Amino acid sequence: MKNYRAASFVLAGFFLAAVPSACVVEQTPEDQVDDGAEFEKKPPPVVTDGPDGSNGMLPLCFWDHGTQSALRSIGATSMLDAKGKLRAMSLPLLCGHVADYMVQCALPDGDSVTDGAGKVYAGRYGLAPAWKTAPLDTQAQRWMTSCMIELLNGLGQKWPVMLSGKHTSLAPGPSDDTSSYDIKESAAFGNLFEGKWSLLGPAFTAYVCTEQPLLNVCTLTSTLLSLRLCDATPFCGLKVLGQCKDVCADDGAGNWDCSGYGFDEVIRVNIRSDDVLLLCQ
């Protein structure tokens, strides 16, 4: 299977200095008034597709308690019902895309499921293929969580990233071109399928740490970094731990061991330096 897949994370958060909240959809360029003047520097385009697609899950949808309840409910059983269809999920209005990301994380590229209405959901990362017919075990719960955290995007915009980790399905394929994804950005871990339920805060602890190479490329204040990682509002709910090298251990194979926090199922993200330089201008 492919190790490095194009998805989207929270890169759009670099734009957050111009908006009041990390979880508010930014005005698109086509909505803005153009006075006809020529500009030497144009804003970076919103990337809608990469080598294997791209994502942009809204934190408002992911952290909604209805969504969290639906994810926990389906995680406790098989993904497919007795008719072989994706089980119905009670998701908030305009948040049906969460199911797309769930299936992308769970099933491998080339596999898919169909819901009762005939909509097809395609797999991509293959972190929990057995979930089609059986409940998620603890390891699968953790891999699914790491993946879904890394697919969040504070503004719902789409940017390509490259995911990697210890999971066997994240092994690199011989034809994968990973050379352009040369900046280590962050790592994530947690377990959304267990933990104490609270109506006053996030349903679980979603841990994120930042990578030094990102800090070497962009000069980010702690406030801007927090906004970029989308932990600055109650809706986003990520717990930023600081730099990965300070809170996790390198296992010698290019992976982070965060067992100090009780997790070894960690997914790292690489991004393209060309994208970062555009965003940092």
SEFISE-658751 format. One record per residue: x, y negated, z of N, C-alpha, C in turn; residue in one letter; residue number from 0. Coordinates in Angstrom, 2 decimals. Example, Ala and Ser with C-alpha at 12.3 -4.5 7.8 and 13.67 -1.06 7.14 Angstrom:
<nodes>
> n.X|n.Y|n.Z|ca.X|ca.Y|ca.Z|c.X|c.Y|c.Z|r|k
> 13.19|5.69|7.80|12.30|4.50|7.80|13.20|3.30|7.80|a|0
> 12.85|2.25|7.08|13.67|1.06|7.14|12.90|-0.03|7.87|s|1
</nodes>
This chain:
<nodes>
> n.X|n.Y|n.Z|ca.X|ca.Y|ca.Z|c.X|c.Y|c.Z|r|k
> 0.84|1.20|0.00|0.00|0.00|0.00|0.88|-1.25|0.00|m|0
> 0.28|-2.38|-0.30|1.04|-3.61|-0.35|1.19|-4.20|1.04|k|1
> 2.38|-4.69|1.31|2.64|-5.33|2.59|2.25|-6.79|2.55|n|2
> 2.59|-7.46|1.46|2.41|-8.89|1.41|1.24|-9.23|0.51|y|3
> 0.17|-9.72|1.12|-1.04|-10.05|0.39|-1.29|-11.53|0.48|r|4
> -1.87|-12.07|-0.56|-2.24|-13.48|-0.50|-3.56|-13.59|0.22|a|5
> -3.60|-14.40|1.24|-4.83|-14.66|1.99|-4.78|-16.13|2.32|a|6
> -5.58|-16.61|3.27|-5.42|-17.98|3.67|-5.47|-18.08|5.16|s|7
> -4.72|-19.04|5.68|-4.66|-19.19|7.12|-5.07|-20.61|7.43|f|8
> -4.35|-21.29|8.26|-4.74|-22.61|8.70|-3.88|-23.70|8.10|v|9
> -3.36|-23.48|6.91|-2.50|-24.49|6.30|-3.23|-25.80|6.08|l|10
> -4.53|-25.72|5.84|-5.27|-26.97|5.61|-5.22|-27.86|6.83|a|11
> -4.86|-27.33|7.98|-4.75|-28.14|9.18|-3.71|-29.23|9.07|g|12
> -2.78|-29.12|8.12|-1.82|-30.20|7.92|-2.53|-31.50|7.59|f|13
> -3.74|-31.41|7.06|-4.49|-32.60|6.69|-5.25|-33.19|7.89|f|14
> -5.16|-32.57|9.05|-6.05|-32.91|10.13|-5.79|-34.29|10.73|l|15
> -4.64|-34.87|10.46|-4.38|-36.20|10.97|-5.40|-37.20|10.44|a|16
> -6.08|-36.84|9.35|-7.03|-37.75|8.73|-8.47|-37.45|9.11|a|17
> -8.68|-36.43|9.94|-10.04|-36.08|10.33|-10.13|-35.96|11.83|v|18
> -11.31|-36.12|12.43|-11.43|-36.12|13.87|-11.38|-34.76|14.51|p|19
> -11.65|-33.71|13.79|-11.70|-32.38|14.39|-11.08|-31.36|13.48|s|20
> -10.45|-30.35|14.09|-9.80|-29.31|13.29|-10.81|-28.41|12.61|a|21
> -12.05|-28.48|13.00|-13.05|-27.56|12.46|-14.12|-28.29|11.67|c|22
> -13.79|-29.41|11.10|-14.72|-30.17|10.28|-14.25|-30.08|8.84|v|23
> -15.15|-29.76|7.92|-14.77|-29.65|6.52|-14.40|-31.01|5.97|v|24
> -13.21|-31.07|5.40|-12.69|-32.34|4.89|-13.38|-32.71|3.58|e|25
> -13.49|-34.00|3.35|-14.03|-34.47|2.08|-13.14|-34.00|0.95|q|26
> -13.73|-33.47|-0.09|-12.95|-32.96|-1.21|-12.56|-34.10|-2.13|t|27
> -11.45|-33.92|-2.89|-10.99|-35.01|-3.77|-12.05|-35.49|-4.74|p|28
> -12.90|-34.55|-5.23|-13.89|-34.97|-6.20|-14.99|-35.82|-5.59|e|29
> -15.11|-35.80|-4.23|-16.12|-36.60|-3.56|-15.62|-38.02|-3.29|d|30
> -14.34|-38.26|-3.45|-13.78|-39.54|-3.11|-13.84|-40.48|-4.33|q|31
> -13.90|-41.77|-4.06|-14.00|-42.76|-5.13|-12.62|-42.97|-5.75|v|32
> -12.55|-42.92|-7.04|-11.30|-43.13|-7.78|-11.39|-44.49|-8.46|d|33
> -10.50|-45.42|-8.08|-10.55|-46.75|-8.68|-9.81|-46.80|-10.01|d|34
> -9.37|-45.67|-10.50|-8.73|-45.62|-11.79|-7.24|-45.85|-11.74|g|35
> -6.69|-46.15|-10.57|-5.26|-46.42|-10.46|-4.48|-45.13|-10.62|a|36
> -3.28|-45.25|-11.14|-2.40|-44.11|-11.32|-1.54|-43.97|-10.08|e|37
> -1.41|-42.77|-9.60|-0.59|-42.49|-8.43|0.53|-41.55|-8.83|f|38
> 1.72|-41.86|-8.37|2.85|-40.98|-8.65|2.72|-39.69|-7.87|e|39
> 2.24|-39.79|-6.63|2.08|-38.62|-5.78|0.61|-38.25|-5.71|k|40
> 0.29|-37.07|-6.12|-1.07|-36.59|-6.05|-1.20|-35.61|-4.89|k|41
> -2.38|-35.51|-4.28|-2.54|-34.54|-3.19|-2.39|-33.13|-3.73|p|42
> -1.85|-32.23|-2.91|-1.67|-30.85|-3.36|-3.01|-30.21|-3.69|p|43
> -3.10|-29.42|-4.73|-4.37|-28.79|-5.09|-4.77|-27.75|-4.08|p|44
> -6.05|-27.55|-3.93|-6.54|-26.46|-3.09|-6.38|-25.16|-3.87|v|45
> -5.60|-24.26|-3.34|-5.33|-23.00|-4.03|-6.50|-22.05|-3.78|v|46
> -7.14|-21.61|-4.84|-8.30|-20.75|-4.70|-7.99|-19.29|-4.99|t|47
> -6.78|-19.01|-5.45|-6.45|-17.63|-5.73|-4.94|-17.46|-5.69|d|48
> -4.51|-16.31|-5.27|-3.10|-15.98|-5.21|-2.90|-14.63|-5.85|g|49
> -1.73|-14.01|-5.65|-1.46|-12.71|-6.27|-2.53|-11.67|-5.98|p|50
> -3.09|-11.69|-4.78|-4.12|-10.72|-4.41|-5.36|-11.39|-3.85|d|51
> -5.59|-12.64|-4.19|-6.75|-13.34|-3.69|-6.37|-14.28|-2.57|g|52
> -7.34|-15.01|-2.03|-7.09|-15.93|-0.93|-8.36|-16.07|-0.11|s|53
> -8.17|-16.49|1.13|-9.30|-16.54|2.07|-9.38|-17.88|2.78|n|54
> -10.47|-18.07|3.55|-10.63|-19.32|4.28|-11.79|-19.23|5.25|g|55
> -11.69|-18.33|6.23|-12.80|-18.11|7.17|-12.94|-19.28|8.14|m|56
> -14.14|-19.79|8.28|-14.40|-20.92|9.16|-14.38|-20.49|10.62|l|57
> -13.57|-21.15|11.46|-13.57|-20.83|12.89|-14.94|-20.99|13.53|p|58
> -15.71|-21.98|13.07|-17.06|-22.17|13.63|-17.89|-20.91|13.48|l|59
> -17.69|-20.21|12.37|-18.43|-18.96|12.15|-17.83|-17.81|12.94|c|60
> -16.51|-17.70|12.92|-15.84|-16.60|13.61|-16.11|-16.62|15.10|f|61
> -16.05|-17.81|15.71|-16.19|-17.91|17.16|-17.64|-18.01|17.63|w|62
> -18.56|-18.13|16.72|-19.97|-18.15|17.13|-20.27|-16.88|17.92|d|63
> -20.98|-17.01|19.02|-21.23|-15.85|19.86|-22.10|-14.81|19.16|h|64
> -22.93|-15.27|18.23|-23.69|-14.31|17.43|-22.77|-13.47|16.56|g|65
> -21.75|-14.11|15.98|-20.77|-13.39|15.17|-19.98|-12.41|16.03|t|66
> -19.50|-12.88|17.16|-18.71|-12.01|18.04|-19.54|-10.82|18.52|q|67
> -20.79|-11.06|18.82|-21.67|-9.96|19.23|-21.86|-8.97|18.09|s|68
> -22.04|-9.48|16.87|-22.24|-8.60|15.72|-20.99|-7.76|15.45|a|69
> -19.81|-8.38|15.55|-18.56|-7.66|15.33|-18.36|-6.57|16.37|l|70
> -18.63|-6.89|17.62|-18.46|-5.90|18.68|-19.45|-4.75|18.52|r|71
> -20.65|-5.09|18.09|-21.67|-4.07|17.91|-21.30|-3.09|16.81|s|72
> -20.87|-3.62|15.66|-20.54|-2.73|14.55|-19.22|-2.00|14.82|i|73
> -18.34|-2.61|15.62|-17.08|-1.96|15.95|-17.27|-0.73|16.82|g|74
> -18.38|-0.68|17.54|-18.66|0.44|18.44|-19.28|1.62|17.72|a|75
> -19.53|1.48|16.42|-20.11|2.56|15.64|-19.41|2.62|14.29|t|76
> -19.92|3.38|13.36|-19.32|3.42|12.03|-19.74|2.20|11.22|s|77
> -18.90|1.80|10.28|-19.22|0.66|9.44|-20.42|0.95|8.53|m|78
> -20.54|2.21|8.10|-21.62|2.60|7.21|-22.76|3.25|7.97|l|79
> -23.98|3.02|7.50|-25.14|3.65|8.13|-25.39|5.03|7.53|d|80
> -26.50|5.65|7.90|-26.80|7.00|7.43|-26.99|7.08|5.92|a|81
> -27.27|5.95|5.29|-27.45|5.92|3.84|-26.17|5.55|3.10|k|82
> -25.08|5.41|3.85|-23.81|5.06|3.24|-23.67|3.59|2.89|g|83
> -24.51|2.75|3.48|-24.47|1.32|3.23|-23.83|0.59|4.42|k|84
> -23.26|-0.56|4.16|-22.72|-1.37|5.23|-23.84|-1.74|6.20|l|85
> -23.60|-1.47|7.47|-24.64|-1.77|8.46|-24.99|-3.26|8.45|r|86
> -26.26|-3.54|8.67|-26.71|-4.92|8.73|-26.06|-5.62|9.92|a|87
> -25.61|-6.85|9.71|-25.00|-7.64|10.76|-25.78|-8.93|10.93|m|88
> -26.12|-9.24|12.15|-26.86|-10.46|12.44|-25.87|-11.61|12.60|s|89
> -25.55|-12.26|11.48|-24.59|-13.36|11.48|-25.31|-14.70|11.36|l|90
> -24.73|-15.76|11.90|-25.35|-17.08|11.83|-25.50|-17.55|10.38|p|91
> -26.38|-18.51|10.19|-26.60|-19.08|8.87|-25.30|-19.62|8.30|l|92
> -25.03|-19.33|7.04|-23.84|-19.76|6.30|-22.56|-19.08|6.77|l|93
> -22.69|-18.02|7.57|-21.51|-17.33|8.08|-21.41|-15.89|7.57|c|94
> -22.12|-15.57|6.51|-22.07|-14.22|5.97|-20.69|-13.84|5.46|g|95
> -19.85|-14.88|5.16|-18.51|-14.59|4.65|-17.64|-13.87|5.67|h|96
> -18.01|-13.91|6.95|-17.24|-13.19|7.97|-17.20|-11.70|7.66|v|97
> -18.32|-11.17|7.14|-18.36|-9.75|6.78|-17.39|-9.44|5.65|a|98
> -17.21|-10.39|4.73|-16.24|-10.20|3.65|-14.83|-10.01|4.22|d|99
> -14.46|-10.88|5.15|-13.12|-10.81|5.73|-12.95|-9.56|6.58|y|100
> -14.01|-9.17|7.25|-13.97|-7.96|8.06|-13.63|-6.75|7.20|m|101
> -14.31|-6.63|6.06|-14.07|-5.49|5.16|-12.70|-5.61|4.51|v|102
> -12.29|-6.81|4.16|-10.97|-7.00|3.57|-9.88|-6.50|4.51|q|103
> -10.01|-6.80|5.79|-9.02|-6.35|6.76|-9.09|-4.84|6.96|c|104
> -10.28|-4.28|6.96|-10.46|-2.87|7.32|-10.07|-1.91|6.20|a|105
> -10.51|-2.17|4.99|-10.35|-1.20|3.91|-9.19|-1.55|2.99|l|106
> -8.59|-0.57|2.35|-7.47|-0.82|1.45|-7.93|-1.39|0.11|p|107
> -6.99|-1.95|-0.60|-7.25|-2.46|-1.94|-7.76|-1.32|-2.83|d|108
> -8.84|-1.57|-3.54|-9.44|-0.53|-4.39|-10.63|0.15|-3.76|g|109
> -10.79|0.00|-2.44|-11.94|0.58|-1.75|-12.96|-0.53|-1.49|d|110
> -14.21|-0.15|-1.33|-15.26|-1.14|-1.09|-16.46|-0.49|-0.44|s|111
> -17.36|-1.33|0.06|-18.65|-0.87|0.59|-19.73|-1.79|0.04|v|112
> -20.96|-1.31|0.05|-22.10|-2.07|-0.46|-23.16|-2.17|0.62|t|113
> -23.75|-3.34|0.78|-24.80|-3.47|1.79|-26.16|-3.11|1.20|d|114
> -27.19|-3.19|2.02|-28.52|-2.78|1.60|-29.10|-3.63|0.49|g|115
> -28.56|-4.85|0.32|-29.05|-5.74|-0.74|-28.26|-5.58|-2.03|a|116
> -27.26|-4.69|-2.02|-26.48|-4.45|-3.22|-25.21|-5.26|-3.34|g|117
> -24.90|-6.08|-2.35|-23.67|-6.86|-2.40|-22.47|-5.96|-2.12|k|118
> -21.41|-6.12|-2.90|-20.21|-5.32|-2.74|-19.16|-6.10|-1.95|v|119
> -18.56|-5.42|-0.98|-17.50|-6.01|-0.16|-16.22|-5.23|-0.44|y|120
> -15.20|-5.93|-0.92|-13.96|-5.27|-1.34|-12.92|-5.25|-0.22|a|121
> -12.19|-4.15|-0.13|-11.10|-4.05|0.83|-9.83|-4.67|0.29|g|122
> -8.87|-4.91|1.20|-7.58|-5.46|0.78|-6.42|-4.94|1.61|r|123
> -6.53|-4.99|2.94|-5.37|-4.70|3.78|-5.32|-3.28|4.33|y|124
> -6.43|-2.60|4.45|-6.44|-1.21|4.87|-6.01|-0.95|6.29|g|125
> -6.42|-1.80|7.23|-5.99|-1.66|8.61|-6.88|-0.74|9.43|l|126
> -8.06|-0.41|8.92|-8.96|0.48|9.66|-9.85|1.26|8.70|a|127
> -9.29|2.06|7.80|-10.10|2.78|6.81|-11.04|3.80|7.43|p|128
> -10.67|4.38|8.56|-11.52|5.39|9.21|-12.79|4.79|9.79|a|129
> -12.85|3.47|9.87|-14.02|2.80|10.43|-15.27|3.03|9.57|w|130
> -15.11|3.42|8.34|-16.27|3.66|7.49|-17.19|4.71|8.10|k|131
> -16.62|5.69|8.78|-17.42|6.81|9.29|-17.27|7.04|10.79|t|132
> -16.47|6.24|11.47|-16.26|6.44|12.91|-15.99|5.10|13.59|a|133
> -16.28|4.99|14.89|-16.01|3.74|15.60|-14.53|3.39|15.59|p|134
> -14.23|2.13|15.79|-12.85|1.68|15.86|-12.19|2.16|17.15|l|135
> -10.99|2.73|17.03|-10.24|3.03|18.25|-9.50|1.77|18.66|d|136
> -8.81|1.82|19.80|-8.19|0.62|20.35|-7.16|0.01|19.41|t|137
> -6.31|0.84|18.80|-5.31|0.31|17.89|-5.95|-0.37|16.68|q|138
> -6.97|0.26|16.13|-7.65|-0.33|14.98|-8.33|-1.65|15.37|a|139
> -8.89|-1.70|16.57|-9.49|-2.95|17.04|-8.47|-4.08|17.06|q|140
> -7.28|-3.76|17.51|-6.23|-4.78|17.62|-5.71|-5.21|16.26|r|141
> -5.53|-4.27|15.35|-5.08|-4.64|14.00|-6.14|-5.49|13.30|w|142
> -7.40|-5.10|13.45|-8.48|-5.88|12.85|-8.49|-7.31|13.39|m|143
> -8.28|-7.43|14.68|-8.29|-8.76|15.31|-7.15|-9.62|14.80|t|144
> -5.94|-9.06|14.77|-4.79|-9.82|14.28|-5.02|-10.32|12.86|s|145
> -5.59|-9.45|12.04|-5.85|-9.80|10.65|-6.88|-10.93|10.56|c|146
> -7.97|-10.80|11.28|-9.04|-11.80|11.18|-8.60|-13.14|11.74|m|147
> -7.78|-13.13|12.78|-7.25|-14.40|13.28|-6.44|-15.09|12.20|i|148
> -5.62|-14.31|11.49|-4.75|-14.90|10.48|-5.51|-15.36|9.24|e|149
> -6.76|-14.98|9.12|-7.56|-15.42|7.97|-8.40|-16.66|8.28|l|150
> -8.27|-17.18|9.50|-8.98|-18.41|9.85|-8.36|-19.60|9.13|l|151
> -9.20|-20.56|8.81|-8.74|-21.80|8.20|-9.58|-22.92|8.78|n|152
> -8.92|-23.84|9.47|-9.64|-24.87|10.21|-10.61|-25.70|9.41|g|153
> -10.33|-25.87|8.12|-11.21|-26.69|7.28|-11.96|-25.87|6.25|l|154
> -11.83|-24.55|6.31|-12.51|-23.71|5.34|-11.91|-23.79|3.95|g|155
> -10.70|-24.34|3.83|-10.02|-24.41|2.55|-9.21|-23.14|2.32|q|156
> -8.85|-22.90|1.07|-8.17|-21.66|0.72|-6.71|-21.91|0.39|k|157
> -5.83|-21.20|1.09|-4.41|-21.30|0.85|-3.80|-19.90|0.90|w|158
> -2.85|-19.60|0.03|-2.25|-18.26|0.02|-1.23|-18.10|1.13|p|159
> -1.28|-16.97|1.81|-0.25|-16.60|2.78|0.11|-15.15|2.56|v|160
> 1.14|-14.70|3.21|1.61|-13.34|3.07|1.62|-12.70|4.45|m|161
> 0.89|-11.59|4.59|0.80|-10.91|5.87|1.76|-9.73|5.93|l|162
> 2.33|-9.48|7.11|3.20|-8.33|7.29|3.10|-7.83|8.72|s|163
> 3.45|-6.58|8.94|3.40|-6.00|10.27|3.80|-4.54|10.25|g|164
> 3.73|-3.90|11.41|4.16|-2.51|11.55|3.19|-1.51|10.94|k|165
> 1.96|-1.88|10.76|0.95|-0.93|10.28|1.39|-0.32|8.95|h|166
> 1.15|0.98|8.79|1.62|1.68|7.58|1.02|1.10|6.31|t|167
> -0.19|0.58|6.37|-0.81|0.04|5.16|-0.20|-1.30|4.77|s|168
> 0.60|-1.88|5.64|1.26|-3.15|5.35|2.67|-2.95|4.80|l|169
> 2.98|-1.73|4.40|4.29|-1.47|3.80|4.36|-2.10|2.42|a|170
> 5.50|-2.67|2.05|5.60|-3.34|0.75|5.52|-2.36|-0.41|p|171
> 4.88|-2.79|-1.47|4.82|-1.99|-2.69|5.98|-2.34|-3.61|g|172
> 6.38|-1.43|-4.49|7.54|-1.68|-5.36|7.36|-2.84|-6.31|p|173
> 6.12|-3.20|-6.62|5.89|-4.30|-7.57|5.56|-5.61|-6.88|s|174
> 5.57|-5.63|-5.54|5.25|-6.86|-4.82|6.35|-7.89|-4.97|d|175
> 5.99|-9.08|-5.38|6.94|-10.18|-5.47|6.77|-11.06|-4.24|d|176
> 7.66|-10.89|-3.28|7.55|-11.62|-2.02|8.51|-12.79|-1.94|t|177
> 9.30|-13.02|-2.98|10.38|-14.00|-2.91|9.88|-15.43|-2.69|s|178
> 8.71|-15.75|-3.22|8.24|-17.13|-3.09|7.67|-17.43|-1.70|s|179
> 7.33|-16.38|-0.95|6.79|-16.58|0.40|7.96|-16.53|1.37|y|180
> 8.70|-17.64|1.42|10.00|-17.65|2.07|10.03|-18.36|3.42|d|181
> 8.88|-18.83|3.90|8.84|-19.53|5.18|7.99|-18.74|6.18|i|182
> 8.63|-18.29|7.25|7.87|-17.63|8.32|7.07|-18.68|9.06|k|183
> 5.76|-18.44|9.20|4.88|-19.47|9.74|4.38|-19.16|11.15|e|184
> 3.79|-18.00|11.37|3.20|-17.71|12.67|2.94|-16.22|12.80|s|185
> 2.51|-15.83|13.98|2.11|-14.45|14.25|0.89|-14.49|15.17|a|186
> 0.05|-13.44|15.11|-1.18|-13.44|15.88|-1.47|-12.04|16.42|a|187
> -2.17|-11.99|17.56|-2.59|-10.73|18.14|-3.70|-10.97|19.16|f|188
> -4.41|-9.91|19.50|-5.52|-9.98|20.44|-6.46|-8.82|20.22|g|189
> -7.60|-8.83|20.91|-8.61|-7.79|20.70|-9.99|-8.39|20.90|n|190
> -10.65|-8.70|19.80|-11.97|-9.31|19.86|-13.05|-8.33|20.29|l|191
> -12.74|-7.03|20.24|-13.74|-6.01|20.51|-13.84|-5.64|21.99|f|192
> -13.03|-6.25|22.82|-13.12|-5.99|24.25|-12.85|-7.28|25.01|e|193
> -13.11|-7.27|26.29|-12.87|-8.44|27.11|-14.15|-8.94|27.75|g|194
> -14.00|-9.88|28.66|-15.14|-10.43|29.37|-15.88|-11.42|28.48|k|195
> -17.20|-11.32|28.51|-18.04|-12.20|27.71|-18.32|-13.49|28.48|w|196
> -18.18|-14.60|27.81|-18.44|-15.89|28.44|-19.13|-16.81|27.45|s|197
> -20.22|-17.39|27.87|-20.93|-18.33|27.00|-20.27|-19.70|27.01|l|198
> -19.33|-19.91|27.92|-18.70|-21.22|28.08|-17.36|-21.32|27.36|l|199
> -16.90|-20.25|26.76|-15.61|-20.28|26.10|-15.50|-19.16|25.08|g|200
> -14.30|-18.97|24.50|-14.10|-17.91|23.51|-14.43|-16.54|24.08|p|201
> -14.87|-15.65|23.21|-15.28|-14.32|23.64|-14.09|-13.42|23.97|a|202
> -12.90|-13.81|23.54|-11.70|-13.06|23.85|-10.50|-14.00|23.68|f|203
> -9.34|-13.55|24.10|-8.14|-14.38|23.95|-7.46|-14.05|22.63|t|204
> -7.37|-15.03|21.75|-6.70|-14.88|20.46|-5.35|-15.58|20.56|a|205
> -4.30|-14.79|20.59|-2.95|-15.33|20.78|-2.30|-15.67|19.43|y|206
> -1.63|-16.82|19.39|-0.87|-17.22|18.21|0.44|-17.83|18.66|v|207
> 1.53|-17.46|17.98|2.82|-18.10|18.23|3.37|-18.62|16.91|c|208
> 4.22|-19.62|16.98|4.76|-20.25|15.78|6.19|-19.78|15.53|t|209
> 6.57|-19.81|14.25|7.90|-19.36|13.84|8.83|-20.56|13.65|e|210
> 10.08|-20.39|14.03|11.06|-21.47|13.93|11.24|-21.99|12.50|q|211
> 11.27|-21.12|11.47|11.46|-21.64|10.10|10.45|-22.70|9.70|p|212
> 9.20|-22.59|10.18|8.21|-23.62|9.87|8.62|-24.94|10.48|l|213
> 9.10|-24.89|11.72|9.51|-26.12|12.39|10.74|-26.73|11.74|l|214
> 11.55|-25.90|11.10|12.73|-26.40|10.41|12.37|-27.17|9.15|n|215
> 11.22|-26.84|8.56|10.80|-27.47|7.31|10.02|-28.74|7.57|v|216
> 9.10|-28.68|8.52|8.26|-29.84|8.82|8.52|-30.33|10.24|c|217
> 8.55|-31.63|10.39|8.63|-32.22|11.73|7.21|-32.40|12.23|t|218
> 6.80|-31.50|13.12|5.42|-31.52|13.61|5.39|-31.85|15.10|l|219
> 4.58|-32.82|15.47|4.39|-33.08|16.89|3.58|-31.95|17.48|t|220
> 3.64|-31.79|18.78|2.89|-30.70|19.41|1.40|-30.85|19.18|s|221
> 0.91|-32.08|19.13|-0.51|-32.30|18.89|-0.91|-31.86|17.49|t|222
> -0.12|-32.27|16.49|-0.43|-31.90|15.12|-0.31|-30.40|14.93|l|223
> 0.69|-29.79|15.58|0.85|-28.35|15.46|-0.36|-27.62|16.04|l|224
> -0.84|-28.12|17.17|-2.03|-27.51|17.77|-3.23|-27.64|16.86|s|225
> -3.38|-28.80|16.22|-4.49|-28.98|15.30|-4.34|-28.06|14.09|l|226
> -3.11|-27.94|13.59|-2.89|-27.08|12.43|-3.26|-25.64|12.75|r|227
> -2.97|-25.22|13.97|-3.32|-23.86|14.39|-4.76|-23.75|14.87|l|228
> -5.47|-24.86|14.79|-6.91|-24.87|15.06|-7.26|-24.41|16.47|c|229
> -6.51|-24.88|17.46|-6.87|-24.56|18.84|-7.32|-25.80|19.58|d|230
> -7.47|-26.91|18.86|-7.71|-28.18|19.51|-9.18|-28.44|19.86|a|231
> -10.09|-27.57|19.44|-11.49|-27.74|19.80|-12.00|-26.43|20.39|t|232
> -13.06|-26.48|21.18|-13.61|-25.24|21.76|-14.05|-24.24|20.70|p|233
> -14.39|-24.72|19.51|-14.87|-23.81|18.46|-13.74|-22.93|17.91|f|234
> -12.51|-23.46|17.95|-11.39|-22.72|17.35|-10.81|-21.71|18.32|c|235
> -10.59|-22.09|19.53|-10.33|-21.16|20.62|-9.06|-20.34|20.58|g|236
> -8.03|-20.73|19.81|-6.78|-19.97|19.80|-5.87|-20.41|20.94|l|237
> -5.17|-19.46|21.51|-4.22|-19.77|22.57|-2.83|-19.78|21.98|k|238
> -2.26|-20.96|21.79|-0.94|-21.10|21.20|0.11|-20.92|22.29|v|239
> 0.99|-19.94|22.09|1.96|-19.55|23.11|3.28|-20.28|23.01|l|240
> 3.50|-20.98|21.90|4.80|-21.59|21.66|5.50|-20.86|20.53|g|241
> 6.82|-20.85|20.57|7.57|-20.18|19.52|7.61|-18.68|19.76|q|242
> 7.45|-17.92|18.68|7.39|-16.46|18.78|8.65|-15.89|19.42|c|243
> 9.80|-16.45|19.11|11.06|-15.93|19.64|11.14|-16.06|21.15|k|244
> 10.34|-16.94|21.73|10.36|-17.15|23.18|9.36|-16.27|23.92|d|245
> 8.38|-15.73|23.21|7.33|-14.97|23.89|7.25|-13.52|23.44|v|246
> 7.88|-13.18|22.31|7.87|-11.81|21.80|9.31|-11.38|21.48|c|247
> 9.49|-10.08|21.27|10.83|-9.55|20.98|10.90|-9.02|19.56|a|248
> 12.02|-9.25|18.90|12.26|-8.73|17.56|12.57|-7.24|17.67|d|249
> 11.83|-6.42|16.94|12.05|-4.97|17.03|13.18|-4.49|16.12|d|250
> 13.84|-5.41|15.44|14.94|-5.05|14.56|14.53|-4.68|13.15|g|251
> 13.22|-4.62|12.90|12.71|-4.25|11.59|11.86|-5.36|10.98|a|252
> 12.03|-6.57|11.50|11.27|-7.70|10.95|9.88|-7.85|11.54|g|253
> 9.63|-7.23|12.70|8.32|-7.32|13.35|8.48|-7.86|14.76|n|254
> 7.41|-8.46|15.27|7.41|-8.93|16.64|6.76|-7.90|17.55|w|255
> 7.41|-7.62|18.66|6.85|-6.78|19.72|6.41|-7.72|20.84|d|256
> 5.10|-7.85|21.00|4.55|-8.76|22.01|3.96|-7.96|23.16|c|257
> 4.61|-6.86|23.52|4.10|-5.98|24.57|4.09|-6.66|25.93|s|258
> 4.84|-7.77|26.06|4.76|-8.52|27.30|3.36|-9.06|27.54|g|259
> 2.60|-9.23|26.48|1.21|-9.64|26.58|0.26|-8.45|26.43|y|260
> 0.86|-7.25|26.30|0.06|-6.04|26.19|-0.28|-5.65|24.77|g|261
> 0.40|-6.26|23.77|0.07|-5.98|22.37|1.33|-5.66|21.55|f|262
> 1.21|-4.64|20.74|2.25|-4.30|19.78|1.73|-4.40|18.35|d|263
> 0.42|-4.64|18.20|-0.22|-4.74|16.89|-0.26|-6.21|16.47|e|264
> 0.87|-6.67|15.98|1.06|-8.09|15.67|1.21|-8.27|14.16|v|265
> 0.53|-9.27|13.63|0.65|-9.59|12.21|1.33|-10.94|12.05|i|266
> 2.37|-10.96|11.21|3.10|-12.20|10.92|2.61|-12.78|9.60|r|267
> 2.83|-14.09|9.44|2.42|-14.78|8.23|3.62|-15.52|7.64|v|268
> 3.82|-15.34|6.36|4.78|-16.15|5.60|4.02|-17.04|4.63|n|269
> 4.58|-18.20|4.36|3.98|-19.13|3.42|5.04|-19.57|2.41|i|270
> 4.62|-20.27|1.39|5.52|-20.68|0.33|6.10|-22.06|0.64|r|271
> 7.41|-22.19|0.51|8.05|-23.45|0.84|7.54|-24.59|-0.05|s|272
> 7.19|-24.28|-1.29|6.66|-25.32|-2.18|5.36|-25.90|-1.61|d|273
> 4.50|-25.02|-1.07|3.25|-25.49|-0.48|3.52|-26.34|0.75|d|274
> 4.46|-25.86|1.58|4.75|-26.59|2.83|5.31|-27.97|2.53|v|275
> 6.22|-28.08|1.57|6.81|-29.37|1.24|5.76|-30.34|0.73|l|276
> 4.81|-29.85|-0.04|3.72|-30.70|-0.50|2.88|-31.20|0.66|l|277
> 2.60|-30.29|1.59|1.75|-30.63|2.72|2.44|-31.54|3.71|l|278
> 3.77|-31.48|3.73|4.52|-32.30|4.69|4.81|-33.70|4.17|c|279
> 4.56|-33.95|2.91|4.86|-35.27|2.36|3.97|-36.35|2.96|q|280
</nodes>
